[in-house]
C-alpha cells in the first residue's frame, strides 16, 4: 500500500545463483475452511458498476502544491486515526539467515530483447493535471499479451506496444475507475484512496483484468469512512486501450453491502494487499484482512469469480468469499497468493483446481519471524463457478529450508538533493517544510526489504513456482536475499498432495535482493525479477533465469540505478517516523507472452545535484523527478524457449 501520510501506519554486480537445493519431504495435510454442505465460502452478487477507457489528461504544473500527502501537517483537517493501516515494518527483524555463498559476477545480458523505463513518480504525480498526491512505493503491476503491455502503479497506468512505444497517455487510477481526482488542486476536494494495483492478461478469454483496493473518504476532509472495496476492471475486448467494465466488491466485512460480519474493532475491516490469479474457470483475488481502525489481523480472504461472467460483461456477477482466519490448524492464512497460469496451462483435476502458496513466519500467521514451512493451497471444483459455486479449499504444509525476515537493504551513497535541502535550515524552511527539519541531519536511509510474505506465484509446466524475501548469511554478512520454490502439487485423486521438487537461495556479497517475481514459460523455463541494491550499488533492476531442474542461474542487471532513493518516506522530517521507513516495492511483477517473459522492477533512473534540484522548477532536476520522490520503474522483455 502506498504511503501518502505523515500519520499512516502502512503495511507495511551480478552473481551466479546460490546453489539450488533439491528438497523433498513428508506432507502434512490440513483441511481448509468448509461449510456443512462441503462447499467453501459464501456467494453474493455484485452489479456492473460502469464502463471506462484510458485517456491520459495533460500533466499538471511543476512544484509542490500542498497538501502533498493524505493527512499530516500538510493537511490540517486530518486526524491520526484516519490512516491506521498496518505497518509491515513491525515484523520481527534481526534473525540471522541461512548461510549462502556468492559466486562470480557477470556483466552480460544475453537474453534481453527490449528494455525501457515505465511510469515513474513524476509521471504519476503530474498526471490528471497534477490532481494527485506524492506517494511511495509504486506497487508495480504488469500484464502482457496480444501485442500490448500494461503497467499499473500507485496511482497511474499506461498501455505500451511490444516495441515499448506508448499507446496511451499516463492515466491516473482515480479517473480510470470513474472517481473524482485524488485531490482537486482548485477546490481541495478529495477522491477515494486507490492503492495496490495488479493486472493480468488472460489469453483464454482475451481479456485484461486490473484490480485495486479503494478506500472511501470524506470528500471535504479526506477522512477515511471505513468502507472499502476491491475494484475489478475487465476489458470489453482484446485491446486494453479500448473500453473496460468495472465491478466493485465491498470488503469491509461488517455485515453491510452483502459482506459477512467479522466484528472488526471500530466497525470496519480492511481488505489489504489484494493480489490476483486465474485458472480455466475462475478469476481470483486474495486479501489480507485487518481491522481498519484497530490493530488485529483477521485472516486472508479469497474471492472467486466466474472468469467467463467477468469477460462477458454480465450485468451482475457472483463472487464467492472464503475466510481463512482459522484455516491453518487454527491459525490465520496470510498473503495466500493465487497462481497466474502460463498461457493456456490450467489444472483440470478435481473439477478444476486453482493453486496458491503462502508462508507462515509473519506475526499475522502467529509466527515469530522465521519458519521452515511452505503452505500449498488448492481451491477445487472451480468449474462450479459457472453455475452454483461448490468450492473446496485445502492445504498441505511442506518442510523447506529456513527463511526469516530480512534486514533492510543498503544503497550506495550518492547525490540526494532533497535530503541535503532538509539538512540546511534555510533550504528546509524555504523549500520543503516551512521550518528547519527537527530531525536534521537526515542520513541516507536503508530501504524496505519486505518481510517473508509470498510474492508472485505462477502455475506452469505442471508445477507451482514462487519466491519470498529472506535473511541470508552471504559470505558472513546478514543480507536481504531470496528463497524460491518449485512445487509439484496434484488433486487428481480428489485430495491435495504436493512435493517440493526444488528450492534454493539467491544472494550476492555486499548486496541485497528484494521483492522477487517469477514468470515461467509453458515449457518450464523461467525468470525471476527483483531489485538489486547494495553497499556499492544504487537500486537497480535485476533478474536471474530459473529452471525447474537446476534452479536459478546467473544474476543480471537489466538496468543499473543512477542514484540513491531520495524520497519523502526516507526522512523523519517529512514522516515523523523515527527511524523513518523508506518505502520500496511493495511488489514487482512478471508476465509471460509466448516465449517472452516481461519483467518489471522498481529502480532509480535519475540523479542530480542540490544546485540542479533548486533550479526552477524546484525539484524537477531537468524533468527527471519531483521535489519529494525519485522512484522509477523498468520494463524488460526477456527471450526464452
C-alpha positions as CSV (number, residue, x, y, z in Angstrom):
1,X,0.0,0.0,0.0
2,X,1.3,3.4,-0.9
3,X,2.4,5.9,1.7
4,X,0.8,9.3,1.4
5,X,0.5,10.4,5.0
6,X,2.6,11.6,7.9
7,X,0.3,9.6,10.1
8,X,-0.1,6.4,8.3
9,X,0.9,3.1,9.8
10,X,1.4,1.3,6.5
11,X,1.8,-2.4,5.9
12,X,3.8,-2.5,5.9
13,X,27.1,-6.9,-10.0
14,X,25.7,-9.7,-10.8
15,X,26.5,-13.0,-9.4
16,X,25.7,-16.6,-10.2
17,X,22.8,-18.0,-8.2
18,X,23.5,-19.6,-4.8
19,X,23.3,-23.4,-5.4
20,X,19.8,-24.8,-5.9
21,X,18.8,-27.1,-3.1
22,X,16.7,-30.1,-4.0
23,X,14.4,-30.8,-1.1
24,X,11.6,-33.4,-0.8
25,X,9.9,-34.5,2.4
26,X,6.8,-35.6,4.2
27,X,3.5,-33.9,3.6
28,X,1.2,-32.9,6.4
29,X,-2.3,-32.4,5.1
30,X,-4.7,-30.0,6.7
31,X,-8.3,-29.5,5.5
32,X,-9.3,-25.9,4.9
33,X,-12.5,-24.0,5.7
34,X,-15.7,-25.7,4.6
35,X,-19.4,-25.4,5.4
36,X,-21.7,-28.2,6.3
37,X,-22.5,-28.9,2.6
38,X,-18.8,-29.2,1.8
39,X,-18.6,-26.0,-0.2
40,X,-16.1,-23.4,0.9
41,X,-17.3,-19.8,1.4
42,X,-20.5,-17.9,0.7
43,X,-21.6,-16.3,-2.6
44,X,-23.2,-12.9,-3.3
45,X,-23.9,-10.9,-6.4
46,X,-22.0,-7.8,-7.5
47,X,-23.5,-5.5,-10.0
48,X,-21.7,-4.0,-13.0
49,X,-20.5,-0.6,-11.8
50,X,-19.9,1.2,-15.0
51,X,-17.6,1.5,-18.0
52,X,-14.3,3.3,-18.6
53,X,-11.5,3.9,-21.0
54,X,-7.9,5.0,-20.7
55,X,-7.3,8.6,-21.7
56,X,-4.3,10.4,-20.3
57,X,-5.0,14.1,-19.4
58,X,-2.4,16.8,-19.7
59,X,0.3,17.0,-17.0
60,X,-0.1,19.4,-14.1
61,X,2.3,22.2,-13.1
62,X,5.7,21.6,-11.6
63,X,6.5,22.1,-7.9
64,X,4.9,21.5,-4.6
65,X,1.2,22.0,-4.1
66,X,0.1,21.5,-0.6
67,X,-1.3,19.1,0.6
68,X,1.2,16.7,-0.9
69,X,0.3,13.8,1.4
70,X,-3.0,12.5,2.7
71,X,-3.1,13.6,6.4
72,X,-0.3,15.1,8.5
73,X,0.9,18.7,8.9
74,X,0.2,19.5,5.3
75,X,-3.4,18.5,5.8
76,X,-4.7,20.3,8.9
77,X,-8.1,18.7,8.7
78,X,-6.7,15.2,9.1
79,X,-6.7,13.1,12.2
80,X,-4.1,10.4,13.1
81,X,-6.8,7.7,13.2
82,X,-7.6,8.3,9.6
83,X,-4.8,6.2,8.3
84,X,-4.4,3.3,10.8
85,X,-3.2,0.8,8.3
86,X,-1.0,-2.0,9.5
87,X,2.8,-1.5,9.4
88,X,4.8,-4.4,7.9
89,X,7.9,-2.9,9.5
90,X,6.6,-4.3,12.8
91,X,7.6,-7.7,11.6
92,X,10.4,-9.2,13.8
93,X,13.7,-8.5,12.2
94,X,17.2,-9.4,13.3
95,X,17.2,-13.1,12.9
96,X,20.3,-14.4,11.0
97,X,19.5,-16.0,7.7
98,X,20.7,-19.4,6.4
99,X,24.3,-19.5,5.2
100,X,24.8,-18.9,1.5
101,X,27.8,-18.1,-0.7
102,X,28.0,-15.7,-3.5
103,X,29.5,-16.6,-6.9
104,X,31.4,-14.7,-9.5
105,X,29.8,-11.7,-11.2
106,X,28.7,-11.5,-14.8
107,X,28.2,-8.4,-16.9
108,X,26.3,-9.8,-19.9
109,X,22.6,-9.7,-20.5
110,X,22.3,-12.2,-23.3
111,X,18.6,-12.7,-23.1
112,X,17.4,-9.1,-23.1
113,X,15.1,-8.4,-26.2
114,X,13.9,-5.0,-25.1
115,X,14.1,-2.7,-22.1
116,X,12.5,0.7,-21.4
117,X,11.6,2.9,-18.5
118,X,8.0,2.6,-17.3
119,X,6.0,5.0,-15.2
120,X,8.0,7.0,-12.6
121,X,7.0,9.2,-9.7
122,X,7.0,12.3,-11.8
123,X,4.6,10.7,-14.3
124,X,2.1,9.7,-11.6
125,X,2.3,12.9,-9.5
126,X,1.7,15.2,-12.5
127,X,-1.0,13.0,-14.1
128,X,-4.6,14.3,-14.3
129,X,-3.5,17.9,-14.4
130,X,-1.4,17.4,-11.2
131,X,-4.5,16.5,-9.1
132,X,-2.5,13.7,-7.5
133,X,-0.7,13.1,-4.2
134,X,3.0,12.3,-3.8
135,X,3.4,8.7,-2.8
136,X,5.7,5.8,-2.3
137,X,6.2,3.0,-3.3
138,X,4.9,2.2,-6.8
139,X,3.4,-1.3,-6.1
140,X,4.1,-2.4,-9.6
141,X,1.6,-4.4,-11.7
142,X,2.4,-5.7,-15.2
143,X,0.5,-7.7,-17.8
144,X,1.2,-8.5,-21.5
145,X,-0.3,-10.2,-24.5
146,X,-1.9,-9.7,-27.9
147,X,0.7,-7.1,-28.8
148,X,0.2,-4.9,-25.8
149,X,1.9,-4.4,-22.4
150,X,0.1,-2.7,-19.5
151,X,1.8,-1.3,-16.4
152,X,-0.1,-0.2,-13.3
153,X,1.4,1.6,-10.3
154,X,0.3,3.7,-7.4
155,X,-1.6,5.6,-8.8
156,X,-1.5,5.5,-12.6
157,X,-1.4,3.1,-15.6
158,X,-0.3,3.1,-19.2
159,X,-0.5,0.9,-22.3
160,X,2.5,0.2,-24.5
161,X,3.1,-1.9,-27.6
162,X,5.7,-4.6,-27.7
163,X,8.3,-2.2,-29.0
164,X,8.0,-0.1,-25.8
165,X,6.1,2.7,-27.5
166,X,3.3,4.3,-25.5
167,X,-0.2,3.5,-26.9
168,X,-1.9,5.7,-24.3
169,X,-1.0,8.6,-22.1
170,X,-0.5,8.1,-18.4
171,X,-3.9,7.8,-16.8
172,X,-4.4,8.3,-13.1
173,X,-6.3,5.4,-11.5
174,X,-9.0,7.6,-9.9
175,X,-10.1,8.9,-13.3
176,X,-9.8,5.4,-14.9
177,X,-12.0,3.9,-12.2
178,X,-14.6,6.7,-12.5
179,X,-13.8,8.5,-9.3
180,X,-13.1,12.2,-8.6
181,X,-9.4,13.2,-8.6
182,X,-7.3,12.1,-5.6
183,X,-7.2,15.8,-4.7
184,X,-8.7,18.7,-6.6
185,X,-6.0,21.3,-6.6
186,X,-8.6,24.1,-7.2
187,X,-11.3,23.2,-4.6
188,X,-9.4,20.9,-2.3
189,X,-12.0,18.1,-2.6
190,X,-10.7,14.6,-2.1
191,X,-11.4,11.5,-4.1
192,X,-11.2,7.9,-2.8
193,X,-7.8,6.5,-1.8
194,X,-6.8,4.0,-4.5
195,X,-3.9,1.6,-4.0
196,X,-2.3,-1.8,-4.6
197,X,-2.8,-2.3,-8.4
198,X,-2.4,-5.6,-10.1
199,X,-3.1,-6.7,-13.6
200,X,-3.4,-9.9,-15.7
201,X,-4.0,-10.7,-19.4
202,X,-5.9,-13.9,-19.9
203,X,-5.3,-15.4,-23.3
204,X,-8.2,-17.9,-23.0
205,X,-10.8,-15.1,-22.9
206,X,-8.6,-12.4,-24.5
207,X,-9.5,-10.1,-21.7
208,X,-7.4,-7.8,-19.4
209,X,-8.1,-7.7,-15.7
210,X,-7.0,-5.0,-13.3
211,X,-7.7,-4.8,-9.5
212,X,-7.1,-2.2,-6.9
213,X,-8.1,-1.6,-3.3
214,X,-10.2,1.6,-2.9
215,X,-10.8,3.3,0.5
216,X,-13.8,5.7,0.6
217,X,-13.1,9.1,2.1
218,X,-15.0,12.2,3.2
219,X,-14.6,14.5,0.2
220,X,-14.3,17.6,2.3
221,X,-11.7,16.4,4.9
222,X,-10.2,13.3,3.3
223,X,-11.1,11.3,6.4
224,X,-11.4,7.6,5.9
225,X,-15.0,6.4,6.2
226,X,-14.2,2.7,6.8
227,X,-16.0,1.4,3.8
228,X,-13.5,-0.1,1.3
229,X,-13.8,-2.3,-1.8
230,X,-11.8,-4.2,-4.4
231,X,-12.4,-2.7,-7.8
232,X,-12.2,-5.3,-10.7
233,X,-11.8,-3.7,-14.1
234,X,-12.2,-6.0,-17.1
235,X,-11.5,-5.0,-20.7
236,X,-14.5,-5.2,-23.0
237,X,-12.3,-6.6,-25.8
238,X,-8.8,-7.8,-26.5
239,X,-7.2,-4.3,-26.6
240,X,-6.6,-2.7,-23.2
241,X,-6.6,0.7,-25.0
242,X,-10.3,0.2,-25.6
243,X,-13.2,0.2,-23.1
244,X,-13.3,-1.6,-19.7
245,X,-16.1,-2.6,-17.4
246,X,-15.9,-2.2,-13.6
247,X,-17.2,-4.3,-10.7
248,X,-16.8,-3.1,-7.1
249,X,-16.7,-5.7,-4.4
250,X,-17.2,-4.4,-0.8
251,X,-14.7,-5.9,1.6
252,X,-15.3,-4.1,4.9
253,X,-16.8,-7.3,6.3
254,X,-19.1,-5.7,8.8
255,X,-22.4,-7.2,7.6
256,X,-23.2,-4.3,5.2
257,X,-23.4,-4.4,1.4
258,X,-23.7,-8.2,1.5
259,X,-20.4,-8.7,3.4
260,X,-20.1,-11.1,6.3
261,X,-19.6,-9.6,9.8
262,X,-16.1,-10.3,11.1
263,X,-16.6,-8.0,14.1
264,X,-13.6,-5.7,13.5
265,X,-12.9,-3.1,16.1
266,X,-14.3,0.3,15.0
267,X,-16.9,-1.4,12.8
268,X,-14.8,-1.9,9.7
269,X,-12.3,-4.4,8.3
270,X,-9.7,-3.6,5.6
271,X,-9.1,-5.8,2.5
272,X,-5.4,-5.0,2.3
273,X,-2.7,-6.2,-0.3
274,X,-5.0,-7.7,-2.9
275,X,-3.4,-10.0,-5.5
276,X,-4.8,-12.0,-8.4
277,X,-4.7,-15.3,-10.2
278,X,-6.7,-17.3,-12.7
279,X,-7.3,-20.8,-13.9
280,X,-9.5,-22.1,-16.7
281,X,-12.7,-21.3,-14.9
282,X,-12.1,-18.5,-12.4
283,X,-10.6,-15.2,-11.6
284,X,-9.3,-14.9,-8.0
285,X,-8.4,-12.1,-5.6
286,X,-6.9,-12.6,-2.2
287,X,-6.5,-10.0,0.5
288,X,-5.0,-9.7,4.0
289,X,-7.8,-8.6,6.2
290,X,-7.0,-6.3,9.2
291,X,-9.2,-4.2,11.4
292,X,-9.4,-0.8,9.7
293,X,-9.4,1.2,12.9
294,X,-7.8,-1.4,15.2
295,X,-4.7,-3.5,15.4
296,X,-5.8,-7.1,14.8
297,X,-5.2,-9.2,11.8
298,X,-8.2,-11.3,10.9
299,X,-7.0,-13.6,8.1
300,X,-6.6,-13.9,4.4
301,X,-9.8,-13.7,2.4
302,X,-10.2,-15.3,-1.0
303,X,-12.7,-14.0,-3.6
304,X,-13.6,-16.3,-6.6
305,X,-15.4,-15.1,-9.7
306,X,-16.5,-16.9,-12.9
307,X,-13.9,-15.8,-15.4
308,X,-16.4,-16.1,-18.2
309,X,-19.0,-14.0,-16.4
310,X,-16.5,-11.2,-16.0
311,X,-15.3,-11.5,-19.5
312,X,-18.8,-11.3,-20.9
313,X,-19.6,-8.0,-19.1
314,X,-22.6,-9.5,-17.3
315,X,-24.9,-7.1,-15.5
316,X,-24.0,-8.8,-12.3
317,X,-21.5,-11.5,-11.3
318,X,-21.3,-13.9,-8.4
319,X,-18.4,-13.7,-6.0
320,X,-17.7,-16.4,-3.5
321,X,-15.7,-15.3,-0.5
322,X,-13.7,-17.8,1.6
323,X,-12.4,-16.8,5.0
324,X,-9.1,-18.4,6.1
325,X,-9.0,-16.9,9.6
326,X,-8.6,-20.3,11.3
327,X,-7.7,-22.5,8.2
328,X,-4.1,-23.4,9.2
329,X,-4.7,-25.6,12.3
330,X,-6.5,-22.6,13.9
331,X,-4.0,-20.0,12.7
332,X,-5.0,-17.5,10.0
333,X,-3.8,-17.7,6.4
334,X,-1.6,-14.8,5.5
335,X,-0.8,-13.5,1.9
336,X,-2.2,-16.6,0.2
337,X,-1.1,-15.7,-3.3
338,X,-3.1,-17.2,-6.1
339,X,-1.3,-18.5,-9.2
340,X,-1.4,-16.9,-12.6
341,X,-1.3,-19.6,-15.3
342,X,1.3,-19.7,-18.0
343,X,-0.6,-19.2,-21.3
344,X,-3.5,-21.7,-21.5
345,X,-2.0,-24.1,-19.0
346,X,-4.6,-25.0,-16.4
347,X,-5.2,-27.8,-13.9
348,X,-8.4,-29.7,-14.8
349,X,-8.2,-32.1,-11.8
350,X,-10.9,-32.2,-9.2
351,X,-13.4,-30.3,-11.4
352,X,-10.7,-27.6,-12.0
353,X,-8.1,-26.5,-9.5
354,X,-6.6,-23.1,-8.7
355,X,-3.3,-23.4,-6.7
356,X,-2.0,-20.9,-4.2
357,X,1.1,-20.5,-2.0
358,X,1.8,-18.9,1.4
359,X,4.3,-18.7,4.2
360,X,3.9,-18.6,7.9
361,X,6.8,-16.7,9.5
362,X,4.9,-13.4,9.9
363,X,3.3,-12.3,13.2
364,X,0.0,-12.2,11.3
365,X,0.2,-16.0,10.9
366,X,1.2,-16.3,14.6
367,X,4.8,-16.8,13.5
368,X,7.9,-15.5,15.2
369,X,9.7,-14.1,12.1
370,X,11.3,-17.3,10.9
371,X,10.0,-20.6,9.6
372,X,10.9,-23.8,7.7
373,X,7.4,-24.4,6.3
374,X,5.7,-23.7,3.0
375,X,1.9,-23.8,2.6
376,X,0.4,-25.1,-0.6
377,X,-3.3,-24.5,-1.1
378,X,-5.8,-25.9,-3.6
379,X,-9.2,-24.4,-4.5
380,X,-11.1,-27.3,-6.2
381,X,-14.2,-27.7,-8.3
382,X,-13.7,-24.3,-9.8
383,X,-15.8,-25.3,-12.8
384,X,-18.8,-24.9,-10.5
385,X,-18.2,-21.1,-10.7
386,X,-20.2,-21.0,-13.9
387,X,-23.3,-22.2,-12.1
388,X,-23.9,-22.7,-8.4
389,X,-20.4,-22.5,-6.7
390,X,-19.4,-25.5,-4.6
391,X,-15.8,-25.0,-4.0
392,X,-13.4,-26.9,-1.7
393,X,-10.3,-25.4,-0.1
394,X,-7.5,-27.5,1.4
395,X,-3.8,-27.1,2.0
396,X,-0.7,-29.1,2.8
397,X,2.4,-28.0,4.7
398,X,5.8,-28.8,3.2
399,X,9.2,-28.7,5.0
400,X,11.6,-26.3,3.3
401,X,14.9,-24.7,4.0
402,X,14.6,-21.9,6.6
403,X,13.6,-18.3,5.8
404,X,13.5,-15.3,8.1
405,X,12.5,-11.6,8.0
406,X,15.4,-9.9,6.1
407,X,17.3,-6.9,7.3
408,X,16.7,-3.6,5.5
409,X,18.6,-3.1,2.3
410,X,21.6,-0.8,1.8
411,X,22.2,1.6,-1.1
412,X,25.3,3.3,-2.3
413,X,25.9,6.8,-1.2
414,X,25.3,9.5,-3.8
415,X,23.6,12.8,-4.6
416,X,20.4,13.1,-2.5
417,X,19.3,16.7,-3.0
418,X,16.1,16.5,-1.1
419,X,17.9,15.2,1.9
420,X,20.6,17.8,1.5
421,X,17.9,20.5,1.4
422,X,16.4,19.1,4.6
423,X,19.7,19.3,6.3
424,X,20.2,23.0,5.5
425,X,17.9,25.1,7.8
426,X,17.2,27.8,5.2
427,X,16.5,25.3,2.4
428,X,14.2,23.2,4.6
429,X,12.3,26.3,5.6
430,X,12.0,28.0,2.2
431,X,11.5,24.9,0.0
432,X,10.2,21.8,1.8
433,X,8.9,22.2,5.4
434,X,8.4,25.9,6.2
435,X,10.7,25.4,9.2
436,X,14.0,23.8,9.9
437,X,13.9,20.0,10.0
438,X,13.9,19.0,13.7
439,X,15.5,15.6,12.8
440,X,18.4,17.0,10.8
441,X,20.9,15.8,9.9
442,X,18.9,13.2,8.0
443,X,21.0,10.2,6.9
444,X,20.7,8.2,3.7
445,X,18.3,5.5,4.8
446,X,18.2,1.8,4.3
447,X,15.4,0.6,2.0
448,X,12.4,-1.5,3.0
449,X,13.2,-5.1,2.0
450,X,9.7,-6.6,2.6
451,X,9.0,-9.4,5.2
452,X,8.6,-13.1,4.5
453,X,5.3,-13.0,2.7
454,X,4.9,-14.9,-0.5
455,X,5.4,-13.0,-3.8
456,X,4.1,-13.6,-7.3
457,X,3.0,-17.3,-7.9
458,X,2.9,-19.0,-11.3
459,X,1.5,-22.3,-12.5
460,X,3.4,-23.6,-15.4
461,X,4.5,-27.0,-16.9
462,X,2.5,-28.8,-14.2
463,X,4.4,-27.1,-11.4
464,X,3.9,-24.2,-8.9
465,X,6.6,-21.5,-8.7
466,X,7.0,-18.9,-6.0
467,X,9.6,-16.9,-4.0
468,X,9.8,-14.7,-0.9
469,X,12.3,-12.4,0.7
470,X,14.5,-13.8,3.4
471,X,17.6,-13.0,5.5
472,X,20.7,-14.7,4.2
473,X,24.2,-15.0,5.6
474,X,26.1,-14.2,2.4
475,X,29.9,-14.7,3.0
476,X,29.3,-14.0,6.7
477,X,27.2,-10.8,6.3
478,X,23.5,-10.8,7.0
479,X,21.7,-9.5,3.9
480,X,18.3,-9.4,2.2
481,X,18.1,-12.3,-0.2
482,X,15.6,-14.6,-1.9
483,X,14.3,-18.2,-1.4
484,X,12.5,-19.7,-4.3
485,X,10.3,-22.8,-4.6
486,X,9.2,-25.2,-7.3
487,X,6.3,-27.5,-6.1
488,X,4.6,-30.4,-7.8
489,X,1.0,-30.5,-6.5
490,X,-1.9,-32.6,-7.6
491,X,-5.6,-33.0,-6.8
492,X,-6.0,-35.9,-9.3
493,X,-7.3,-38.2,-6.5
494,X,-9.7,-35.6,-5.2
495,X,-7.4,-34.8,-2.3
496,X,-4.5,-32.4,-2.4
497,X,-0.9,-33.7,-2.2
498,X,2.3,-31.9,-3.0
499,X,6.0,-32.4,-3.2
500,X,8.7,-29.8,-3.2
501,X,10.8,-30.7,-6.2
502,X,13.3,-27.8,-5.9
503,X,14.2,-24.9,-3.8
504,X,17.2,-22.6,-3.4
505,X,18.6,-19.3,-2.2
506,X,19.8,-16.3,-4.2
507,X,22.2,-13.9,-2.6
508,X,25.2,-11.7,-3.5
509,X,28.1,-10.4,-1.5
510,X,27.7,-6.8,-0.4
511,X,24.2,-6.6,-2.0
512,X,20.6,-7.0,-1.2
513,X,17.9,-8.7,-3.5
514,X,14.3,-7.7,-2.8
515,X,10.8,-8.2,-4.0
516,X,11.1,-11.3,-6.3
517,X,8.6,-12.1,-9.0
518,X,8.7,-15.2,-11.1
519,X,7.4,-15.8,-14.7
520,X,7.6,-19.2,-16.4
521,X,7.0,-20.2,-20.0
522,X,4.8,-23.2,-20.8
523,X,8.0,-25.3,-21.4
524,X,9.1,-24.7,-17.8
525,X,11.8,-22.1,-18.3
526,X,11.5,-19.1,-16.1
527,X,12.9,-15.7,-15.0
528,X,12.9,-14.2,-11.5
529,X,12.9,-10.4,-11.4
530,X,13.9,-8.3,-8.3
531,X,15.5,-5.1,-7.2
532,X,19.3,-5.3,-6.7
533,X,20.9,-2.8,-4.4
534,X,23.9,-2.7,-2.0
535,X,26.8,-1.1,-0.4
536,X,28.4,-0.1,-3.7
537,X,25.3,-0.2,-5.9
538,X,22.4,2.1,-6.5
539,X,18.9,0.5,-6.6
540,X,18.8,-1.4,-9.9
541,X,16.5,-3.7,-11.9
542,X,17.8,-7.2,-11.8
543,X,16.9,-10.7,-12.9
544,X,18.0,-14.3,-13.0
545,X,17.0,-17.2,-15.1
546,X,15.2,-20.0,-13.3
547,X,14.8,-23.7,-14.3
548,X,12.8,-26.3,-12.6
549,X,15.6,-28.8,-12.7
550,X,18.7,-26.8,-12.0
551,X,17.4,-23.7,-10.2
552,X,18.5,-20.1,-10.5
553,X,21.2,-19.2,-13.0
554,X,23.4,-16.1,-13.2
555,X,22.0,-12.8,-11.9
556,X,22.0,-9.9,-14.4
557,X,21.3,-6.2,-14.2
558,X,18.5,-5.2,-16.6
559,X,19.0,-1.5,-15.8
560,X,21.6,-0.1,-13.4
561,X,20.5,2.5,-10.9
562,X,21.8,6.0,-11.4
563,X,21.5,7.3,-7.9
564,X,20.1,6.6,-4.4
565,X,16.5,6.7,-3.4
566,X,15.7,10.3,-2.3
567,X,12.0,10.0,-1.4
568,X,10.0,11.6,1.4
569,X,9.4,8.3,3.2
570,X,13.1,8.1,3.9
571,X,13.2,11.3,6.1
572,X,11.8,11.7,9.6
573,X,11.3,15.4,8.9
574,X,8.6,14.5,6.4
575,X,7.1,11.5,8.1
576,X,7.6,12.0,11.8
577,X,8.7,8.3,11.9
578,X,11.9,7.6,13.9
579,X,13.6,5.9,12.4
580,X,12.0,6.6,9.0
581,X,10.8,3.7,6.8
582,X,11.9,4.4,3.2
583,X,9.3,2.6,1.2
584,X,10.3,0.3,-1.6
585,X,8.3,-2.3,-3.5
586,X,5.8,-3.4,-2.3
587,X,6.0,-5.9,-5.2
588,X,7.3,-6.4,-8.7
589,X,5.7,-8.4,-11.5
590,X,6.3,-10.6,-14.4
591,X,4.0,-11.5,-17.4
592,X,4.5,-14.4,-19.9
593,X,3.7,-13.8,-23.6
594,X,4.7,-16.9,-25.6
595,X,8.4,-17.3,-25.2
596,X,8.9,-13.8,-24.0
597,X,8.8,-13.0,-20.3
598,X,8.2,-9.4,-19.4
599,X,9.6,-8.3,-16.0
600,X,9.0,-5.2,-14.0
601,X,11.1,-3.9,-11.1
602,X,11.5,-0.6,-9.2
603,X,14.8,1.2,-9.6
604,X,16.3,4.7,-9.6
605,X,16.7,6.1,-13.1
606,X,18.0,9.6,-12.3
607,X,20.5,11.6,-10.4
608,X,21.1,15.3,-9.8
609,X,22.9,17.8,-7.5
610,X,21.4,20.1,-5.0
611,X,22.1,23.0,-7.3
612,X,20.1,21.3,-10.1
613,X,17.3,20.4,-7.7
614,X,17.0,24.1,-6.6
615,X,16.9,25.4,-10.2
616,X,13.4,26.3,-11.2
617,X,11.1,24.5,-11.4
618,X,12.3,23.3,-8.0
619,X,12.7,19.6,-7.6
620,X,12.3,18.8,-11.3
621,X,16.1,18.2,-12.0
622,X,15.5,18.8,-15.7
623,X,12.2,16.9,-15.8
624,X,13.6,13.7,-14.2
625,X,11.8,13.6,-10.8
626,X,9.6,15.6,-8.4
627,X,10.6,17.5,-5.3
628,X,9.5,14.7,-3.0
629,X,10.4,11.4,-4.7
630,X,12.6,9.9,-7.5
631,X,11.5,6.3,-7.9
632,X,11.3,4.8,-11.3
633,X,10.2,1.5,-12.9
634,X,11.9,-0.6,-15.6
635,X,10.1,-3.0,-18.0
636,X,12.3,-5.6,-19.7
637,X,11.4,-8.3,-22.3
638,X,13.5,-11.5,-21.9
639,X,13.5,-14.2,-24.5
640,X,13.3,-17.9,-23.5
641,X,12.4,-21.0,-25.5
